[in-house]
Amino acid sequence: MREYLGKEEDFHPQHNGEISESITQNWTEQALECYSIHCDCKKCSLAKGNYSFVCQMPKVIDALINISGKPQLA
């Protein structure tokens, strides 16, 4: 449960836990950041935004590596 505007409500993700194929086709800026910090959420720029979702980026990174290979970081 989560608290929203002073009342508790159940949170039900709008997916079945799988990641979208569209975000596993190309290395995005966010995926590159996550890869470069070794999926350490404490260092992530998005983690500072207090979003109400569970990060799926480690799964995205694994899929990207399997599909496209490791990125070329400068």
Protein Blocks (a to p, Z undefined) as FASTA:
>chain_A
ZZeehiacddddfbehiacfklmmbccfklmmmmmnoopaklpmklmnopabdcfklmmm
mmmmmmnopaddZZ
